[in-house]
């Protein structure tokens, strides 16, 4: 008599060695994200990797492990997640509702930061091309200019008044 045994084989991809029990494949992403905790205060973060079941973010500041957060990601929108681990300034988050593969692809396709090349920046003028020095008029010339302008302005006012009187009479 022959005995048949059935077995289920699980392939360990390295996760069990470091206490990581993620089930979905992570894809590298370098994009901006915004986290909101219980206080709804926005926290700027960088999305490091993303899968259908969770993500890793880097941020300045601290989050409580475990805690609930909302993560805003360009191309996807807001995602409810639980902060499940911390490693320095990086946090692992598990999504409450899994993302679709299309949503992960959309997030990876969106570029939120446009690189700026150094050639696009304006360059300051060299010292030898400095603007010419301003020439100041002497005090006598300035006084004559001011008095002459005032006399001309009053002359225009008087001429206008005399012209109106001539029209009226």
C-alpha positions in Angstrom: 0.0 0.0 0.0 1.3 3.4 -1.0 0.9 6.4 1.2 0.5 9.9 -0.4 1.5 13.0 1.4 0.6 16.4 0.3 2.6 19.5 1.2 2.5 23.2 0.6 5.8 24.8 -0.1 6.3 28.5 0.6 9.3 30.2 -1.0 11.1 32.5 1.4 12.6 35.5 -0.5 14.7 36.7 2.4 11.8 38.3 4.4 11.8 35.8 7.2 15.4 36.4 8.1 14.8 40.1 9.0 11.4 39.8 10.6 9.7 41.2 7.4 6.5 39.5 6.5 5.5 41.5 3.4 3.6 39.7 0.8 3.7 42.0 -2.2 6.7 42.9 -4.3 8.1 46.4 -3.5 9.0 48.7 -6.3 11.5 51.6 -5.9 9.8 55.0 -6.1 11.4 58.3 -5.4 8.5 60.7 -5.1 7.1 63.2 -2.6 4.3 62.3 -0.3 2.3 63.9 2.4 1.4 62.1 5.6 -1.3 63.2 8.0 -1.6 61.7 11.5 -4.4 62.0 14.1 -3.8 65.7 14.3 -4.3 66.1 10.5 -1.1 68.1 10.4 0.7 67.6 7.1 4.1 66.0 7.2 6.3 66.1 4.1 7.8 62.7 3.3 9.7 60.9 0.5 8.2 57.8 -0.8 11.0 55.2 -1.0 9.2 52.1 -2.2 5.7 51.0 -2.9 3.7 47.9 -3.3 0.0 46.9 -3.4 0.1 46.2 0.4 2.3 49.0 1.7 5.1 51.4 1.4 8.3 52.8 3.0 8.6 56.6 3.6 11.4 58.7 4.9 10.6 61.9 6.8 11.9 64.4 9.3 10.1 64.1 12.6 8.6 61.1 14.4 5.6 58.9 14.1 4.3 56.5 16.7 4.6 52.8 15.9 1.8 51.6 15.6 -0.4 54.4 14.5 -2.9 55.3 11.8 -1.9 57.8 9.0 -3.2 59.0 5.7 -0.6 59.1 2.9 -1.2 61.4 0.0 0.6 60.2 -3.1 0.6 61.9 -6.6 -1.1 59.7 -9.1 -3.1 57.8 -6.5 -4.5 60.2 -3.9 -5.0 59.5 -0.2 -4.4 56.1 1.2 -5.2 55.0 4.8 -2.3 53.1 6.4 -0.9 51.8 9.6 2.7 52.6 10.6 4.1 49.2 11.4 7.9 49.7 11.8 10.6 52.3 12.1 14.3 52.2 11.1 15.9 55.6 11.7 14.1 58.2 9.7 12.3 55.5 7.6 8.9 54.1 8.4 7.1 51.0 7.0 3.4 51.5 6.4 0.8 48.8 5.7 -2.2 49.9 3.7 -5.6 49.2 5.2 -7.1 48.5 1.7 -4.6 47.1 -0.9 -3.8 49.1 -4.0 -4.3 47.8 -7.4 -1.3 47.1 -9.6 -2.5 50.0 -11.9 -2.4 52.4 -8.9 1.2 51.4 -8.1 2.2 51.9 -11.8 0.4 55.3 -11.8 2.4 56.4 -8.7 5.6 55.3 -10.3 4.9 57.1 -13.5 4.3 60.5 -11.9 7.2 62.8 -11.5 6.6 65.3 -8.7 10.1 66.9 -8.8 11.5 68.3 -12.0 15.3 68.3 -12.0 16.8 71.7 -12.7 20.1 71.8 -14.6 22.8 74.2 -13.6 22.8 75.6 -17.2 19.3 76.9 -16.7 20.3 79.1 -13.8 21.2 82.8 -14.5 24.8 83.6 -14.1 26.0 86.8 -12.4 27.7 89.4 -14.5 31.5 89.4 -14.2 33.1 92.2 -12.2 34.5 93.9 -15.3 31.0 94.3 -16.7 29.7 96.2 -13.7 27.2 98.9 -14.2 28.6 102.4 -14.8 28.9 104.6 -11.7 26.1 107.1 -11.3 26.9 110.8 -12.0 25.5 113.2 -9.5 24.7 116.8 -10.4 26.3 119.6 -8.3 24.1 121.3 -5.7 23.8 124.4 -7.9 22.6 122.3 -10.9 20.0 120.4 -8.7 18.6 123.7 -7.3 18.3 125.2 -10.8 16.6 122.0 -12.1 14.1 122.0 -9.2 13.4 125.8 -9.5 13.1 125.6 -13.3 10.7 122.6 -13.1 8.5 124.5 -10.5 8.4 127.7 -12.7 7.5 125.6 -15.8 4.7 123.8 -13.9 3.3 127.1 -12.5 3.6 128.7 -15.9 1.4 125.8 -17.3 -1.2 126.3 -14.5 -1.3 130.1 -15.2 -1.6 129.6 -18.9 -4.5 127.1 -18.4 -6.3 129.6 -16.1 -5.9 132.4 -18.6 -7.1 130.2 -21.4 -10.2 129.2 -19.4 -10.9 132.9 -18.7 -10.6 133.8 -22.4 -13.1 131.1 -23.3 -15.6 132.2 -20.6 -15.5 135.9 -21.6 
